[in-house]
Amino acid sequence: MPRLKVTQVRSSIGGKANQRNTLRSLGLKRIGDCAAHEDRPEIRGMIATVTHLVNVEEVE
């Protein structure tokens, strides 16, 4: 199953609470943090919530 590498590139300061919570759920705490997750619909939904704060790459 493909994996997604999610990297936080912008700050969550000034964002909505649900966006800050989503970043935490993805395992991102600060700018530059990376996390790898399975490519599942739940993860895709979380990424869609914070798409303006993160970069996403597919990795094997």
Secondary structure, 3 states (H helix, E strand, C coil): CCEEEEEECCCCCCCCHHHHHHHHHCCCCCCCCEEEEECCHHHHHHHHHCCCCEEEEEEC
